[in-house]
Structure formats: C-alpha cells, structure tokens
Amino acid sequence: MARRFIAGVVCPECKQMDKIVTYQQDGEDVAECIACGYLSHRPKPEDIVQPQEEDVTGVVKILPNK
C-alpha cells in the first residue's frame, strides 16, 4: 500500500494543512489525516447522483430591427 501526501490540502476535521495521505484499500481510494485520523472514501461512480436536466419549453418573441 503506497501512501502519497497531497500538498496544500486542509483536513476538514482538524483543519491542519499537509496532513492528508491517499492510498488504496480493498480497491477503494482512501484519504486519511495523519494528525487526527479522519477518513474519507471516494464514492463509486454508480453511487454519485447526477442532476437531471430539465426539459424546458419557452416562448421566443422575435423583435423587428429598428
């Protein structure tokens, strides 16, 4: 398991900078703060809810040139 530090990232839990490492565990991307132990797992693409595009119909009024 190769751990890599992510430069410039602030931990959302303890607010310390440059304490986040990333690695893979059981095929998942994990981010961990070495200062406080905060863990974050990257969501799988199928778990991400995509916003639905609205089908909008409108009226367009064309104005004459002046």
C-alpha positions in Angstrom: 0.0 0.0 0.0 1.8 3.2 -1.2 0.8 6.3 0.6 1.1 9.7 -1.0 0.8 13.1 0.7 -1.4 15.6 -1.0 0.2 19.1 -0.8 -1.9 22.0 0.2 -4.9 20.1 1.4 -6.5 21.1 4.7 -8.1 18.3 6.8 -11.9 19.1 7.1 -11.9 17.7 10.7 -8.8 19.2 12.4 -8.1 22.0 9.9 -4.3 21.2 9.7 -2.6 21.6 6.3 -0.4 18.9 4.6 -1.5 16.1 6.8 -3.7 14.2 4.3 -2.4 11.0 2.7 -4.1 8.9 0.0 -3.9 5.2 -0.7 -5.9 2.3 -2.0 -7.5 -0.2 0.4 -9.6 -3.1 -1.0 -9.8 -1.4 -4.4 -11.1 1.9 -2.9 -9.4 5.3 -2.8 -9.0 6.4 0.8 -7.9 9.8 2.1 -6.7 9.9 5.7 -5.4 12.6 8.0 -2.3 11.5 9.9 -2.9 14.1 12.6 -6.5 13.3 13.7 -7.3 10.0 11.9 -10.1 11.4 9.7 -11.0 9.0 6.9 -12.7 9.7 3.6 -13.6 7.2 0.9 -14.1 8.3 -2.7 -17.6 7.5 -3.8 -18.1 4.9 -6.6 -19.4 6.4 -9.9 -22.6 4.4 -9.6 -23.2 6.0 -6.2 -23.0 9.6 -7.5 -26.4 11.1 -8.2 -26.3 13.1 -11.4 -28.6 16.1 -11.6 -31.3 15.7 -14.2 -31.5 18.2 -17.0 -34.9 19.9 -17.1 -36.8 19.8 -20.4 -37.7 23.4 -20.7 -40.0 24.8 -23.3 -40.4 28.5 -23.7 -41.8 31.1 -26.0 -39.5 33.3 -28.0 -40.6 36.6 -29.3 -38.6 38.0 -32.2 -38.4 41.8 -32.3 -38.2 43.7 -35.5 -35.0 45.6 -36.3 -35.1 49.3 -35.7 
